[in-house]
Amino acid sequence: MGKGRLLRIASTVLIVISIATVFSPAQTVTTLVALSSKMGAAPKGALAQGTNGNLYGTTEYDGGTNGGGTVIRVSTTGSVKVLHSFCTQPSCPDGAEPVSALIQAADGNFYGTTSQGGTSNTGTVFKMTGSGKLTTLYSFCSLAGCADGTYPSSGLIQGTDGSLYGETVNGGAYGGGCGSYGCGTLFKITTSGILTTLYTFCVQPDDNCTDGELPTGGLIQASDGNFYGTTASDGNSETCPNGCGTVFSVTSAGVLTTLYTFCSEANCADGE
């Protein structure tokens, strides 16, 4: 399945827990679960601990009926259960290839994204109960020209208003310098599945993308109520004309401010 310009990271097939003490140089690593093909493979997102004490996570592919990845529950003693196998129907309407972490929202349900699958095979937002009942809340590229974004690769956060906030790597109302893939979006979605696109990257008419493109790292909500994140590319500083990434803030109403453009110092001493 194609991912456009979706960035991929190295994968691992073990879920481990590390226990270390600050005062001792020795570390003890205990392998809790060695994943099998039935359980899924390549977990890329962090684990989330539910209020029941169990750990919840996703695997990107291999496993499940059609190899579309899984949601798993792991106890801290290593007992594992597959709660959902993605792509259980033709064309994967329930999504496929989840690459981000889950969150447990205030309602007790878990929420996450898939990078593929859905009605347009460009990713979904889903809700899952602790027992594994999955509901697809939204399929991306449901609007003309994929103005609502495509390929979410980072997890969701719940804002203080109760809504969920996230990013898509590609898509958006204006393709700009990213060509037909689009440069990515920031979105808000209610726990009942109503999605609002807050911001589309690379909105400048000259395609310079000084506001950045390809957001992949996820958002946080700071104490001032605004959301903060990074873009993996662009910003177009004079020393990095191909774009080295940005740090931005965005309000819940979608007003974005570029706070910093990387490689603004000689020889990119500030990073890129």
C-alpha positions as CSV (number, residue, x, y, z in Angstrom):
1,M,0.0,0.0,0.0
2,G,1.4,3.4,-1.0
3,K,2.2,5.9,1.7
4,G,3.0,9.0,-0.4
5,R,5.7,10.8,1.5
6,L,4.8,9.2,4.8
7,L,8.0,8.9,6.8
8,R,8.8,5.5,8.2
9,I,10.9,4.6,11.2
10,A,12.9,1.5,12.1
11,S,10.8,-1.2,13.7
12,T,11.2,-3.7,16.5
13,V,9.5,-7.0,17.2
14,L,9.8,-7.1,20.9
15,I,7.9,-5.4,23.6
16,V,10.3,-4.8,26.5
17,I,10.2,-3.0,29.8
18,S,13.3,-1.5,31.3
19,I,13.7,-1.0,35.0
20,A,16.7,1.1,36.1
21,T,17.7,2.9,39.3
22,V,19.3,6.3,39.2
23,F,21.9,5.3,41.7
24,S,23.1,2.1,40.0
25,P,24.9,1.7,36.7
26,A,23.3,-1.8,36.2
27,Q,20.1,-2.1,34.2
28,T,17.8,-5.0,34.0
29,V,15.8,-5.6,30.8
30,T,13.0,-8.1,30.8
31,T,11.4,-9.3,27.6
32,L,7.7,-9.5,28.4
33,V,6.5,-10.7,25.0
34,A,8.2,-12.0,21.8
35,L,5.5,-11.2,19.2
36,S,4.3,-13.9,16.9
37,S,2.8,-13.4,13.4
38,K,-0.7,-14.0,15.0
39,M,-0.1,-11.0,17.3
40,G,1.3,-8.7,14.6
41,A,4.7,-7.2,14.1
42,A,6.6,-3.9,14.0
43,P,5.2,-2.0,16.9
44,K,6.2,1.6,16.4
45,G,4.0,3.6,18.8
46,A,4.6,3.8,22.6
47,L,2.5,1.8,25.0
48,A,-0.4,3.3,26.9
49,Q,-1.3,2.1,30.4
50,G,-5.0,1.9,30.9
51,T,-6.7,2.7,34.2
52,N,-6.9,-1.1,34.8
53,G,-3.1,-1.3,34.9
54,N,-2.8,-3.2,31.5
55,L,-0.7,-1.9,28.7
56,Y,-2.2,-1.2,25.3
57,G,-0.4,-0.9,22.0
58,T,-0.5,-1.4,18.2
59,T,1.5,-3.4,15.7
60,E,1.8,-2.0,12.1
61,Y,1.5,-5.2,10.0
62,D,1.7,-9.0,9.8
63,G,-0.9,-10.5,12.0
64,G,-4.6,-10.4,11.9
65,T,-6.8,-11.7,9.1
66,N,-5.2,-9.7,6.2
67,G,-1.9,-8.6,7.7
68,G,-3.1,-5.1,8.5
69,G,-1.8,-4.9,12.0
70,T,-3.4,-5.3,15.4
71,V,-4.3,-3.7,18.7
72,I,-2.9,-5.7,21.6
73,R,-3.3,-5.7,25.4
74,V,-0.3,-6.8,27.5
75,S,-0.2,-7.3,31.3
76,T,2.8,-6.2,33.2
77,T,3.6,-9.9,33.7
78,G,3.6,-10.6,30.0
79,S,0.2,-12.0,29.2
80,V,-0.9,-10.7,25.8
81,K,-4.3,-10.6,24.0
82,V,-5.0,-9.4,20.5
83,L,-8.0,-7.1,20.8
84,H,-8.5,-6.2,17.1
85,S,-7.0,-7.3,13.8
86,F,-7.2,-4.6,11.2
87,C,-8.3,-5.1,7.6
88,T,-10.8,-7.7,8.6
89,Q,-12.9,-7.0,5.5
90,P,-12.1,-6.4,1.8
91,S,-10.5,-2.9,1.2
92,C,-9.9,-2.5,5.0
93,P,-12.8,-0.2,5.9
94,D,-11.7,-0.5,9.6
95,G,-8.2,0.8,8.7
96,A,-4.8,-0.8,8.4
97,E,-1.2,-0.3,9.6
98,P,-1.5,1.7,12.8
99,V,1.9,3.3,13.5
100,S,1.1,5.5,16.5
101,A,0.3,5.1,20.1
102,L,-3.1,4.9,21.6
103,I,-4.6,7.2,24.2
104,Q,-7.2,6.5,26.8
105,A,-9.6,9.4,26.9
106,A,-11.7,10.6,29.8
107,D,-14.6,8.4,28.7
108,G,-12.5,5.3,29.3
109,N,-12.2,4.4,25.6
110,F,-9.0,4.2,23.7
111,Y,-8.5,6.3,20.5
112,G,-5.9,6.0,17.8
113,T,-5.2,6.3,14.1
114,T,-4.3,4.0,11.2
115,S,-2.0,5.2,8.4
116,Q,-3.8,3.2,5.8
117,G,-7.2,1.7,5.1
118,G,-10.5,3.4,5.5
119,T,-12.8,4.2,2.6
120,S,-10.1,5.9,0.6
121,N,-7.1,3.8,1.9
122,T,-5.5,6.9,3.4
123,G,-6.0,6.3,7.1
124,T,-8.6,6.5,9.8
125,V,-9.4,7.6,13.3
126,F,-10.8,4.9,15.5
127,K,-12.3,4.3,19.0
128,M,-11.9,1.0,20.9
129,T,-13.3,-0.2,24.2
130,G,-11.1,-1.9,26.7
131,S,-12.5,-5.2,25.6
132,G,-11.7,-4.7,21.9
133,K,-14.9,-3.4,20.2
134,L,-13.7,-1.1,17.5
135,T,-15.6,1.8,15.9
136,T,-14.1,3.7,12.9
137,L,-14.8,7.4,13.6
138,Y,-13.4,8.9,10.5
139,S,-11.9,7.9,7.1
140,F,-9.5,10.5,5.7
141,C,-9.7,11.9,2.2
142,S,-13.5,12.0,2.6
143,L,-13.5,15.5,1.1
144,A,-12.7,16.6,-2.5
145,G,-9.0,16.8,-3.1
146,C,-8.3,15.2,0.3
147,A,-8.7,18.6,1.9
148,D,-9.2,16.8,5.2
149,G,-5.7,15.2,5.0
150,T,-4.2,11.8,4.4
151,Y,-1.9,9.3,6.2
152,P,-1.9,10.2,9.9
153,S,1.3,8.8,11.4
154,S,1.2,10.3,14.9
155,G,-1.1,9.7,17.8
156,L,-3.9,11.7,19.2
157,I,-4.1,13.9,22.3
158,Q,-7.2,14.9,24.2
159,G,-7.6,18.6,24.7
160,T,-9.0,20.3,27.7
161,D,-12.2,20.9,25.7
162,G,-12.6,17.1,25.4
163,S,-11.9,16.9,21.7
164,L,-9.1,14.9,20.2
165,Y,-6.3,16.6,18.2
166,G,-3.9,15.2,15.7
167,E,-1.9,15.5,12.4
168,T,-1.9,14.1,8.9
169,V,1.4,13.8,7.1
170,N,-0.1,14.6,3.7
171,G,-3.2,16.0,2.2
172,G,-4.9,19.4,2.8
173,A,-6.6,22.0,0.8
174,Y,-3.5,23.3,-0.9
175,G,-0.7,21.0,-2.2
176,G,1.9,23.8,-2.5
177,G,5.5,22.6,-2.7
178,C,4.4,19.0,-1.8
179,G,2.8,18.4,-5.2
180,S,-0.2,16.1,-5.5
181,Y,0.5,14.6,-2.0
182,G,-0.3,17.7,-0.1
183,C,1.8,19.1,2.8
184,G,-0.2,17.9,5.8
185,T,-2.9,19.1,8.2
186,L,-3.8,19.7,11.8
187,F,-7.2,18.5,12.8
188,K,-9.7,18.3,15.7
189,I,-12.2,15.4,16.0
190,T,-14.9,14.9,18.6
191,T,-15.2,11.5,20.3
192,S,-18.4,11.0,18.2
193,G,-16.4,11.4,14.9
194,I,-17.0,15.0,13.7
195,L,-13.7,16.2,12.2
196,T,-12.6,19.8,11.7
197,T,-9.5,20.6,9.7
198,L,-7.7,23.4,11.8
199,Y,-4.8,24.1,9.5
200,T,-3.3,23.1,6.2
201,F,0.5,23.5,5.8
202,C,2.2,25.3,3.0
203,V,-0.6,27.8,2.4
204,Q,1.7,30.5,0.9
205,P,0.9,31.2,-2.7
206,D,4.5,31.2,-3.7
207,D,5.0,27.6,-2.5
208,N,7.8,28.6,-0.1
209,C,6.2,26.7,2.7
210,T,7.7,28.9,5.4
211,D,5.1,27.5,7.8
212,G,6.6,24.0,7.3
213,E,5.3,20.8,5.9
214,L,4.9,17.1,6.8
215,P,4.0,17.2,10.5
216,T,4.9,13.8,12.0
217,G,5.8,14.2,15.7
218,G,2.5,14.7,17.3
219,L,1.0,17.5,19.3
220,I,1.0,18.6,23.0
221,Q,-1.3,21.1,24.7
222,A,0.7,23.4,26.9
223,S,-0.4,25.2,30.0
224,D,-1.3,28.3,27.9
225,G,-4.0,26.2,26.2
226,N,-2.2,26.3,22.8
227,F,-1.0,23.3,20.9
228,Y,2.7,22.8,20.0
229,G,4.4,20.6,17.4
230,T,7.0,20.3,14.7
231,T,7.2,19.8,11.0
232,A,9.7,17.4,9.5
233,S,10.5,19.5,6.5
234,D,10.6,23.0,5.0
235,G,10.7,26.4,6.6
236,N,13.0,27.6,3.8
237,S,15.7,29.3,5.9
238,E,18.4,31.0,3.8
239,T,20.9,28.3,4.9
240,C,18.6,25.4,4.2
241,P,16.6,26.2,1.0
242,N,15.2,22.7,0.8
243,G,13.6,23.1,4.2
244,C,14.9,21.8,7.5
245,G,11.7,21.8,9.6
246,T,10.0,24.1,12.1
247,V,8.5,24.4,15.6
248,F,5.0,25.9,15.7
249,S,2.1,26.8,18.0
250,V,-1.5,26.6,17.0
251,T,-4.7,27.7,18.8
252,S,-7.7,25.5,19.1
253,A,-9.3,27.7,16.5
254,G,-6.5,26.9,14.0
255,V,-4.4,30.1,14.1
256,L,-0.8,28.9,13.5
257,T,2.4,30.7,14.4
258,T,5.8,29.4,13.3
259,L,8.0,29.8,16.3
260,Y,11.3,28.6,14.9
261,T,12.8,27.5,11.6
262,F,15.7,25.0,11.9
263,C,19.1,25.5,10.2
264,S,18.8,29.2,10.9
265,E,22.4,29.2,12.2
266,A,25.6,28.7,10.2
267,N,26.3,25.1,9.4
268,C,22.9,24.2,10.9
269,A,24.4,24.4,14.4
270,D,20.8,24.6,15.7
271,G,19.8,21.3,14.1
272,E,17.7,20.3,11.1
